[in-house]
Amino acid sequence: MAVKPDDIDDTVELWQRMFDAFDQMVKIEADPLSYKNGTYSADLFVTSANELKLRDWNLRRGGHSAPESLIIIGMPNYEMKMTFYLKDFGQTDLHFTAVQLFQVYTRVCEILVNEHCMYVFNTGLGYCGKLDSKGNDFLKFHVLVHPNAFINAVTTDGGERKPLPERDHPDKATELVRAVVSKVLHSS
């Protein structure tokens, strides 16, 4: 996020709607669930129609959130997590500061959203960093992959495009994200 709405080209009105949505959810869940202390969190999306969509709220307390993703996005999707170590991209001689690593991570997320219609469900500070004193930098992604990534992904002998078999979805999603990580690292 940011300190204030105009730091990221948002409006005060939008932020007020977001805070009101969380306030309403806390009020709805507080008494019946005896949840009155602690941090209330959820993934919040603002659609192009200016609607607020919440996902992965505290009520579930863990578990897989694909059904929630289907509800808010309204389409079939594929959700998975993956971790990449920068040393595996031939970057052993590069040493990123925490800020530079966050910038790489943010750029990868931007490309995944804008060019591949992948939604990234995580926060940068929790999903990129250094593992040890040897500088083993890593990037972790929890992505929701648009079905278009798997449709028309295989060419038949006649040049016809057909959907990728489901068993190949994890490899295809990983391949797409790996290619973007590589692109960003080699342009840094």
N, C-alpha and C positions, 0 to 999 in steps of 0.2 A: 504494500500500500504506500501511502505517503503521509506526510504530516498534515497536509490540508488538500482539499479537493482540487484546487487549481494547479497543484503541483503535477497532476497527471491528467489534466484537461477534463476533470469531472466537475459536476456542479454541487453546490451545497444542498440543493433539493434532492439530488440522487443519494447523497450520503445520508440525509435525513430519512429517506425511504428505507435505506439499508438498515440503519439503526432501529427504526420503527419495526421492521420485519423481525429482527432478532429479539427485540423487546416483546413483541407479541408471542413469538415462539416460547420464550422463557416463561411468560405468564401462563400460557396454555399447558406447559409441561410441569411447572413447578409444584403445584399442589398434588395432583394425582400421582406423580412419580417421585415425590419427596426430593426433588432436585432443586435445592435452594442455594447451594454454595458452589463455588468453583467457576471455571471458565466455560462459557457456552460457545461452541464453535460450529461452523459449517462452511462448506464451499459455496460461495455466492457468485452467481453469474447474472449479468445484465444482457438480455437478448437484444437483437437489432430492433425489436418492436418495443424496447424499453421496459420489458417485463423483468421482474426479479425471479430467479430460479435458485432454490437452495438444494444442496445435495450433501449427503454424508454428515448429518447433524448428530448431536450427542446421543440421541435416543437409542441408536443401535449399539453403541459401545463396542465398536469393532466389527469385523466381518467384511464380506465382499459387498461392494456398493453398486454393482452392475445394474440391479433392478432400479435403483434410484436414478442412475444415469439414463436408463431407457425412459423413465417417466419425464425427466426434465428436458432431455434433448429430443425425445419423441422419435427415435429411429434405432434400428439395430446397431450395435457397436461391438468393438472388441477392446477389452481393457487388460493391460498387463504392466508389469514393472520390470525394469532392467537397469543394470549398473555397468558403466564403462570406465575403465582405468585408462588414463591418458597415455601411460607408458605403452599401451597396446596399439597406439596410433603413431608410433615412431616419434613421440614427443619427450623422450627421456632426458634430452638436453635442455628442455624448457622448464623453467621454474616459475609458476604463476603465483602472484600474491593472492590473498583471499579475495580482494576486490577484482583482480583480473579474472580469476576463476569464476566468480559470480557473473562477470560480464560475458564470459564465454557461455556459461550456462543459460543466461538470459537470452543471448543471441540464438542459441540452439532452439530454445522454447519458442521464440518469435518466428523462426522459420518453420517449425513444426506446425504451428497454428496457421500461419498465413499461406504456406505453400503445400502443406500436406493434410490440412483439416484434422490435425490431431489436437486434442485437448489435453493439457498437462495438468494433472491434479497433484500438486505439491507446492511447497514453498522453496525458493532457491536456497535460502540459508540452511535449510535442513537437508538438502539433497545434493550439495556439492561441497567438496572440501579436501583436506589433506589427511591421509590415513596415518602416516608415520613420519619419522625424521628423515626418511629417504625421499620424501616428496611424492609419494604415490597419490597424485591427485585423482579424484573420481567425480563422476557425474551420475546421478541416479534420476531415473524418470519413471513416473507412473502415468501412463498415457491411455487415453481413450481414442481409439483409432476409428475414423470414419469408414463406413463400409466401402467407399469408393477405392480405398487403398487395396482392397482384395477383389474388386470387380474388374473385369477386363485386364487382369494381371498376367494371364497366361495366353500365349499365342499358339494356336493349333497349326498343323502342317499347312492348312489352307489359308493361313493368315487371319483366321477368325479369332476374336478375343473371347475368353470365357472366364468365369470366376475362378479364383484360386481355391483349391480344396481347403477345407477348414483345418486339416492337420498341418498345413503349411503357414497358417496365420501367424503363429508366434515368430517363426523365422523371418517372415516378410516384414512384420512390424519392427523387429530388431534390426533388420537390414536397412529399413528406411531411416530409423533414428541414428544408427551407426554412420550412415552416409552423411547425414546432416552434421553430426559431431565432427566427422573427418573434414568436411567442407569448412566448418567454422575454425577448427584448429589450424588448418593449413592456410587460412587467410589471415590468421592472427600474426 
